[in-house]
């Protein structure tokens, strides 16, 4: 289903329960990674922890087909799409609403959506919200403390910024939530003019998070990932075990690098 938002559009599809497209203008590019089988792109909900759901008995990573693409249903109510499915012993639900105003006023072309995700019915699991984006990107993370390496080698992190395409290998970093719980992730395309995609959410600093590195270590709530065999990266966040629910605003603008950086700097913390 195609929703109008701002000067652009948001497309939600039942297949995979995904937000498949985010465009700042009618003729603009899709800012989400589109992908193809076996790696479809977009904004999606998976269950955490990854080590329990996505690794088989031989230690190989794979996506259970009952999780994704799954068997989602979708109901429409004005600017809202409600998606549900049952998979791997749990109920998964998403509620996506197209934005009618940006998170911060701008004269740049823009579009966006709110998304509420939840999983329930399986002990020790929670919602994992991922947004897939084409590389290369410069990524900003507002989180807390030193990063946790899920997959090494990890790129250099400077004042919250890191860049894809620098290590020659896939990598994944995890972070604790900021003390105020206000998470902000951003992906800056390198073309000028070009796109900026932001994800803003809340992550309870006192919550229990369950997504641990495959080789062990502390669980984190905020994560950034880059693939190598496919040209995409991800900005991700997790629900605390206490609720199993995440809420986020995902919005994009298109403009000069200077204007995008200025808009990002003025977003509410």
C-alpha atoms as one frame of an Amber mdcrd trajectory, in Angstrom:
protein
   0.000   0.000   0.000   1.310   3.440  -0.995   0.869   6.237   1.562   1.537
   9.892   0.855   3.825  11.586   3.385   5.251  15.096   3.159   6.531  15.656
  -0.369   7.037  11.919  -0.890   5.640   8.512  -0.067   5.865   5.402   2.119
   5.046   1.926   0.781   4.058  -0.896   3.150   3.792  -4.468   1.883   2.216
  -7.569   3.415   5.074  -9.712   2.078   7.529  -9.823   4.960   5.484  -7.273
   6.921   7.785  -4.566   5.565   8.021  -0.913   4.878   9.418  -1.470   1.385
   9.859   2.096   0.117  10.625   5.552   1.519  10.842   8.352  -1.037  11.224
  12.108  -0.490   9.650  12.944  -3.840   7.451  11.378  -6.494  10.413  10.873
  -8.831  13.021  10.373  -6.111  14.849   7.117  -5.396  13.789   4.594  -2.794
  16.012   5.363   0.208  15.591   1.868   1.689  17.632  -1.048   0.404  15.399
  -3.004  -1.962  17.374  -6.231  -2.223  16.289  -9.466  -3.814  15.984 -13.103
  -2.787  17.354 -14.372  -0.472  17.937 -10.922   1.098  14.909  -8.661   0.708
  15.288  -5.123   2.006  13.239  -2.459   3.730  12.184  -1.833   7.325  11.309
  -5.054   9.170  10.543  -6.708  12.503  12.466  -9.773  13.645  12.511 -11.468
  17.061  15.542 -11.299  19.359  17.877 -12.734  20.532  19.493 -13.454  17.188
  21.559 -16.359  18.542  18.389 -18.289  19.463  16.295 -17.677  16.341  18.702
 -17.160  13.443  21.393 -19.824  13.994  20.745 -23.476  13.200  22.078 -26.473
  15.136  25.270 -26.440  13.049  25.950 -22.802  13.945  25.015 -21.443  10.503
  23.142 -18.153  10.260  19.856 -18.233   8.334  16.454 -16.536   8.361  13.605
 -18.927   9.243  11.092 -18.556   6.423   8.235 -18.583   8.928   9.732 -15.376
  10.370  10.543 -13.667   7.061   8.831 -13.548   4.597   6.433 -15.235   6.999
   2.650 -15.230   6.735   1.714 -11.649   7.560  -1.801 -10.246   7.357  -2.377
  -6.542   6.726  -5.366  -4.329   7.489  -5.691  -0.693   6.426  -7.288   2.192
   8.339  -6.627   5.554   6.685  -2.894   6.359   6.987  -2.271   3.292   9.186
  -1.279  -0.261   8.219  -1.646  -2.972  10.880   0.344  -6.175  10.283   0.327
  -9.447  12.238   1.672 -12.968  12.053   2.467 -15.943  14.268   5.903 -17.511
  13.905   8.419 -19.609  15.909   6.065 -19.769  18.884   5.255 -16.080  19.136
   2.909 -13.400  17.887   4.513 -10.556  15.925   2.710  -7.285  15.220   3.466
  -3.981  13.517   1.555  -0.726  13.235   2.876   1.701  10.601   1.496   5.232
  10.219   2.602   7.695   7.551   3.726  11.050   8.994   1.788  14.184   8.119
   4.503  16.446   9.543   8.282  16.029   9.887   9.937  15.537  13.286  11.487
  18.987  12.753  10.193  21.584  10.314  12.171  21.777   7.070  12.022  23.276
   3.604  13.772  20.192   2.197  11.766  17.431   0.505  10.825  14.867   3.165
   8.746  11.806   4.045   8.441   9.463   7.002   6.453   7.129   9.203   5.920
   5.958  12.770   6.227   2.261  13.545   5.247   0.315  16.661   6.516  -3.272
  16.859   5.802  -6.032  19.376   6.434  -9.718  19.987   4.741 -11.835  22.631
   4.151 -15.420  23.652   7.719 -16.714  23.881   9.729 -16.348  27.069  12.981
 -14.438  26.753  12.290 -12.879  23.352  11.629  -9.297  22.316  11.139  -7.083
  19.274  14.068  -6.260  16.986  13.445  -3.380  14.556  15.828  -3.092  11.572
  16.026  -0.509   8.783  18.081  -1.608   5.759  19.811   1.079   3.688  22.029
   0.953   0.593  25.731   1.609   1.083  27.829   3.714   1.164  26.573   5.697
   4.159  28.001   7.794   6.961  26.181   6.710  10.108  25.569   8.656  13.306
  24.748   6.968  16.621  23.479   8.722  19.739  23.995   6.088  22.388  26.135
   5.498  25.473  29.531   4.107  26.319  32.030   2.135  24.312  30.679  -0.031
  21.494  30.383  -3.801  21.791  31.812  -5.706  18.803  29.333  -8.305  17.525
  31.265  -8.995  14.317  34.808  -7.640  13.937  36.708  -5.810  12.494  34.860
  -2.669  13.487  35.232   0.759  11.817  36.597   3.863  13.506  34.040   5.779
  15.583  34.545   9.556  15.787  32.166  11.778  17.783  29.326   9.361  17.143
  30.039   8.978  13.407  31.287   5.920  11.528  31.446   5.073   7.835  30.500
   1.996   5.860  32.874   0.567   3.282  36.030   1.034   5.357  36.883  -2.390
   6.818  36.527  -4.650   3.786  34.457  -7.062   5.848  31.062  -7.247   7.473
  30.818  -5.784  10.963  28.297  -5.065  13.676  28.461  -2.747  16.678  26.139
  -2.576  19.669  25.622   0.253  22.144  23.863   0.828  25.448  21.013   3.372
  25.448  21.799   6.986  26.404  21.088   7.891  30.014  17.909   9.716  28.996
  16.793   6.784  26.826  16.508   8.913  23.670  18.092   6.982  20.824  18.931
   8.692  17.541  20.406   6.852  14.560  21.062   8.523  11.203  22.398   7.456
   7.811  23.845  10.162   5.553  24.173   9.389   1.849  27.410  10.687   0.354
  25.933  12.297  -2.754  25.519  16.072  -2.502  22.650  16.810  -2.660  21.498
  13.512  -1.242  19.479  11.782   1.473  19.503  11.633   5.250  17.438   8.927
   6.985  16.919   9.179  10.751  15.479   6.740  13.276  14.413   8.167  16.646
  13.237   5.916  19.472  13.163   5.389  23.234  15.196   2.651  24.945  14.795
   2.251  28.687  18.319   2.437  30.194  17.160   0.229  33.069  15.539  -2.359
  30.788  16.714  -5.916  30.197  18.078  -6.454  26.681  18.653  -9.954  25.322
  20.505  -9.658  22.021  24.065 -10.797  22.805  27.059 -11.200  20.434  27.323
 -14.691  18.866  30.562 -15.389  20.754  29.258 -13.955  24.043  29.324 -10.569
  25.725  26.875  -7.960  26.965  23.509  -7.502  25.266  22.839  -4.100  23.695
  19.778  -2.086  22.692  21.194  -0.051  19.777  23.077  -1.595  16.852  24.647
  -0.770  13.481  25.509  -3.422  10.880  27.207  -3.526   7.484  27.017  -6.495
   5.124  29.656  -7.195   2.498  28.223  -9.865   0.215  25.208  -7.560  -0.307
  25.478  -3.735  -0.585  23.486  -2.720   2.465  23.847  -1.554   6.034  21.347
  -1.443   8.900  20.367   0.831  11.757  18.686  -1.249  14.462  17.196  -1.086
  17.934  15.741  -3.618  20.378  12.893  -3.711  22.847  13.514  -4.356  26.531
  12.429  -7.809  27.637   9.980  -6.228  30.103   7.728  -4.950  27.277   8.848
  -6.692  24.070   7.773  -3.515  22.242   9.561  -0.796  20.271   8.313   2.522
  18.944  10.199   4.664  16.464   9.913   7.517  14.001  11.742   6.989  10.709
  12.048  10.105   8.543  14.084  11.182   5.539  15.066  14.506   3.987  16.827
  15.306   0.721  19.174  18.267   0.356  22.715  19.565   0.468  25.085  17.971
   2.956  25.202  21.264   4.855  21.417  21.487   5.125  21.119  17.832   6.162
  23.756  18.188   8.890  22.072  21.358  10.157  18.672  19.604  10.293  20.184
  16.626  12.110  21.908  18.891  14.651  18.600  20.596  15.476  16.547  17.445
  15.973  15.334  17.060  19.571  17.834  14.990  21.591
